[in-house]
Amino acid sequence: MSNDIQFDFKREDVARATRVIVIGVVFLAVILLGSRTMYTVQPNEEAVVLRFGRYNATATPGLHFCIPFVDEVLTVDVRERNLRMPFGITGEKREVLAARKNEEDVLMLTGDLNAAAVEWTVQWQVADPQKYLFTFHSERVDQDDYLQAVITVVGRTVMNRLVGDYSIGEVLTSKREEISIKAAADTQRTLDKYECGIRITNLQLQRVTPPEQVKASYAAINEADQTRDKLENEANKEKNTLLPTAKAERDKAIREAEGYAARRRSEVKGEIDALMAQYEQFAKAPDETRQRLYLESLEKVFSNVENKTIIDSDLQQLLPLLNLSEGGR
């Protein structure tokens, strides 16, 4: 009898233990399914969801759900990153390279067949996670390193071509901003053709200098250019000072000439009108007018003579002698 009671007691313990194990397994399964059903995308990330190994959707930051054991979630960092060109390096690698880089690595040929040392910085980020993960993919290296290598090749190709379109002076001074803008646009255009899912957010020229061997000569050229610019500025300042005065004098002379011309035209017109009036009177009475004009002319002539001697035109005798004495002078 005691043996039967002991046997029943052990069977109840086994059943209880079995229930505990089953509940534990179910609980673990629920936790596992819950962890595989939900996933979180961080603010600086985007997630690519694969369903049965094929692209299904792109998830933005936040909490999302998926089908366990069917969907695969791949997160991609979409933060903006910097890339120092033309070396294609970032972060702590810059200091290491700065100590051992060769200047020949950064020399580029300009349009006037000179050489310039050109370094620039590219800022980029992932714009399309799907293309970023699957268009360019390598099993041997990290995906970021692989895509940075692609950006480096494209960026160096574009910059070499652009620098070759400008002279050394333009590259070093006036056209830096223009080259930066064109390089960013052309690099983005080429990457878009490759469909690698990368966006170029900024491109800035960092160091653009002549080669070390010709720096002294180029410094002398710069000094000469600065002197030339200074003299040109002084000449322009002098011109801007004298030109208004000269224009004012010119305008004054023009106004005086115009006034003189108008006055002379009025005087000539008055003389013409007077002559025309005399002509009209002459046409009406030629003899009287001729006599009047004769008398007026004589009056003008005799008005300037102090002593006058009048001889009768009808005198028949010899011409009398004039009294040449002092009283008759």
C-alpha positions, 0 to 999 in steps of 0.5 A, a space after each residue: 500500500 505504501 508503495 502505491 502511494 509513493 508511486 502516485 506522488 512521483 507521477 504528480 511531480 512529473 506532471 507538474 514539472 512537465 507543465 512548468 517546462 511547457 509554460 517556460 517553452 511557450 513563454 520563451 517562444 512568445 518572447 522570441 516571436 515578439 522580438 522577431 515580430 518587432 524591430 526599432 529603427 534609430 533616428 540616424 538609420 533606415 531599414 531595408 526589409 527583405 521578404 523571402 530574400 527579396 526587397 519588400 520595403 524601406 522603414 523609417 526611424 521608429 517601431 515597426 513590425 515584420 513577419 518572423 522567420 520570413 522578413 529580414 531587416 537590414 539597417 543602414 546608417 544615413 548620417 552625413 559622413 566626410 571623405 578627404 580627397 583625393 586619398 579617400 580617407 576619413 577620421 583618424 586615418 588623416 593624421 597617419 596619411 598626413 605624415 607619409 603622403 607624397 605631394 605627387 599624389 595631389 598634383 593635378 594638371 591645369 588648363 595652361 599646363 601648370 601643376 597645382 596641389 589640390 585637396 578637397 572634402 566630400 560630405 555624403 550620406 546614404 539617400 537610397 538604402 536599397 541601392 546602397 546595399 545591393 547595387 555595389 556590394 562586396 563580400 570581402 570588404 565593409 560596405 562603407 569602405 567599398 562605397 567610399 572607394 567608389 566615391 574616391 574614384 569618381 571624385 578624382 576623375 571629376 576633379 582632374 577633368 575640371 581642374 584641366 579646364 582652368 588656368 593655374 591662376 583661376 584654380 588658385 584664386 577666382 574660380 575655386 567656388 565655381 570648381 567646387 560647385 561644378 565638382 559636386 554636381 558632376 560627382 553626383 551626376 556620375 554616382 546617379 548613373 551608377 545607381 549606388 544610392 549616395 547623395 553628395 551633400 557638400 564639396 569644398 576645396 581645402 588646399 589648393 597651392 602651387 608645387 613646393 618647387 615653384 612656391 617662391 616664384 609663384 609668391 613673387 608673381 602674386 606680389 606683382 599681381 597685388 601691386 598691379 591691382 593696387 595701381 589699377 585701383 589707384 588709377 580707377 580712383 583718380 579716374 573716378 575723381 577727374 571724370 565727373 569734373 571733366 564731364 561737368 566742364 564738357 557739359 558747360 562748354 556744350 551749353 555755352 556753344 549751344 547758347 552762342 549758336 542760338 544767339 547768332 541764329 537770332 541775330 542773323 535772322 534779325 539781319 535777314 528780316 531787316 534786309 528783306 524789309 528793305 528789299 520790299 521797300 526798295 521794290 515798291 519805290 526803287 529811286 526813293 529807297 536808293 536815295 535814302 540808303 545813300 543818304 543814310 550811308 553818308 550820314 554814317 560816314 560823316 558822323 565819324 569825321 570831325 572837320 568837313 569841307 563841302 564843295 558845290 557840285 555846280 561850281 564853274 571856277 577853278 577848285 579853290 585852295 583850302 586854307 591850310 593854316 592852323 585856324 583852317 585845319 
